Amino acid sequence: MIRCEIVTPNGKYKEFDTSILNIVSIDGQMGILPSHMPLVTILEVSKLSSVENGEREEYAIAGGLMYFENDIAKILTDSIESKEEIDEDRAMKARDRALEYLKKKDEHIDLKRAEFALKKAINRLKVKNGRY
């Protein structure tokens, strides 16, 4: 089993044992199994999935960093939500708001920030609706 620890700026989000950890890094999709070689990787805004107590769990993660060694995965991220925690209405509003900012082309709008917000909102909606 793999021990997975997920930490956000608010503290420890969750700690659990899993038989497999599926991530999307800057190098592409990866399935991490027990006894995987040590690894440090940057995570994309994506779906993170695992098998906990025989049940598949899915999370929307806002990017981050993962360190894996000796069957322990440590994930640092600014934001993560389980499929059940995602508020679909809130995610749709965030998506619409980001799209509006991007349409304005105002020099006072941080386009990179709006693009990142859009990417996170779309990711949350995909995870919530099982579209991955």
VMD Tcl script that draws the C-alpha trace (Angstrom):
set ca {
  {0.00 0.00 0.00}
  {0.95 3.61 -0.52}
  {0.54 6.15 2.26}
  {-0.66 9.42 0.72}
  {-0.51 12.72 2.58}
  {-2.09 15.80 0.99}
  {-1.25 19.23 2.41}
  {-2.68 22.64 1.45}
  {-1.87 26.11 2.82}
  {-4.70 25.47 5.32}
  {-2.94 22.40 6.71}
  {-3.33 18.66 6.21}
  {-6.24 17.98 3.87}
  {-6.22 14.20 4.03}
  {-4.06 11.20 4.80}
  {-4.99 7.76 3.48}
  {-3.71 4.41 2.22}
  {-4.17 3.52 -1.43}
  {-3.26 0.65 -3.72}
  {-2.68 3.03 -6.68}
  {-2.32 6.77 -7.12}
  {-3.12 8.24 -10.54}
  {-1.70 11.70 -11.19}
  {-1.08 14.07 -14.08}
  {2.38 15.61 -13.94}
  {4.07 17.98 -16.35}
  {5.46 14.81 -17.96}
  {2.00 13.27 -18.50}
  {-0.24 10.77 -16.75}
  {1.29 8.41 -14.21}
  {0.03 5.49 -12.18}
  {2.03 5.15 -8.98}
  {2.07 1.66 -7.46}
  {3.75 0.40 -4.29}
  {7.55 0.10 -4.63}
  {7.66 2.78 -7.35}
  {11.07 4.39 -7.71}
  {11.60 7.69 -5.82}
  {10.06 10.60 -7.66}
  {9.63 14.36 -7.39}
  {7.26 15.89 -9.91}
  {5.17 18.97 -10.60}
  {1.44 18.27 -10.81}
  {-0.85 19.85 -13.38}
  {-4.33 21.20 -12.71}
  {-6.05 17.84 -13.13}
  {-7.87 14.90 -11.65}
  {-6.08 12.89 -8.98}
  {-7.54 9.45 -8.33}
  {-6.86 6.64 -5.91}
  {-8.34 3.41 -4.62}
  {-9.08 3.75 -0.90}
  {-10.60 0.82 0.97}
  {-11.50 -0.78 -2.36}
  {-13.38 2.32 -3.56}
  {-12.22 4.65 -6.34}
  {-11.88 8.23 -5.10}
  {-11.48 11.25 -7.36}
  {-10.22 14.74 -6.58}
  {-9.86 18.01 -8.48}
  {-6.36 19.28 -7.75}
  {-5.10 22.77 -8.62}
  {-1.60 21.64 -9.49}
  {1.19 21.31 -6.98}
  {4.17 19.14 -6.14}
  {4.43 15.43 -5.32}
  {7.33 13.70 -3.59}
  {7.28 9.89 -3.53}
  {9.70 7.63 -1.67}
  {9.45 4.41 0.35}
  {5.73 4.02 -0.48}
  {4.90 7.46 0.91}
  {3.42 10.10 -1.42}
  {3.46 13.67 -0.14}
  {1.40 16.11 -2.18}
  {1.57 19.87 -1.70}
  {-1.16 21.86 -3.45}
  {-2.90 25.21 -3.15}
  {-6.33 23.61 -3.55}
  {-7.94 20.17 -3.71}
  {-11.55 18.98 -3.52}
  {-13.04 15.52 -3.62}
  {-15.69 14.84 -6.24}
  {-18.32 15.00 -3.49}
  {-17.05 18.34 -2.14}
  {-17.23 20.16 -5.48}
  {-20.09 22.66 -5.65}
  {-21.11 22.50 -9.31}
  {-22.96 25.85 -9.28}
  {-19.96 27.60 -7.73}
  {-17.62 26.01 -10.28}
  {-19.86 27.11 -13.17}
  {-19.95 30.67 -11.81}
  {-16.15 30.67 -11.49}
  {-15.84 29.43 -15.08}
  {-18.24 32.11 -16.37}
  {-16.47 34.84 -14.39}
  {-13.07 33.81 -15.78}
  {-14.46 33.76 -19.33}
  {-15.84 37.28 -18.86}
  {-12.46 38.56 -17.65}
  {-10.74 36.98 -20.64}
  {-13.22 38.57 -23.08}
  {-12.65 42.09 -21.69}
  {-9.02 42.37 -22.85}
  {-8.56 45.09 -20.22}
  {-4.91 45.95 -19.49}
  {-5.72 45.96 -15.75}
  {-6.84 42.32 -15.82}
  {-4.20 39.71 -15.05}
  {-4.76 37.36 -18.01}
  {-2.59 34.56 -16.61}
  {-4.60 34.59 -13.40}
  {-7.90 34.52 -15.34}
  {-6.64 31.65 -17.53}
  {-5.59 29.70 -14.43}
  {-8.98 30.33 -12.79}
  {-10.70 29.08 -15.94}
  {-8.52 25.96 -16.04}
  {-9.31 25.19 -12.37}
  {-13.06 25.73 -12.84}
  {-13.19 23.50 -15.92}
  {-11.19 20.83 -14.08}
  {-13.60 20.92 -11.13}
  {-16.58 20.54 -13.48}
  {-14.95 17.63 -15.32}
  {-14.19 15.80 -12.07}
  {-17.68 16.46 -10.68}
  {-19.39 15.19 -13.85}
  {-17.05 12.27 -14.51}
  {-15.86 13.66 -17.85}
  {-12.22 12.58 -17.52}
}
mol new
graphics top color blue
foreach p $ca { graphics top sphere $p radius 0.5 }
foreach p [lrange $ca 0 end-1] q [lrange $ca 1 end] { graphics top cylinder $p $q radius 0.2 }
display resetview
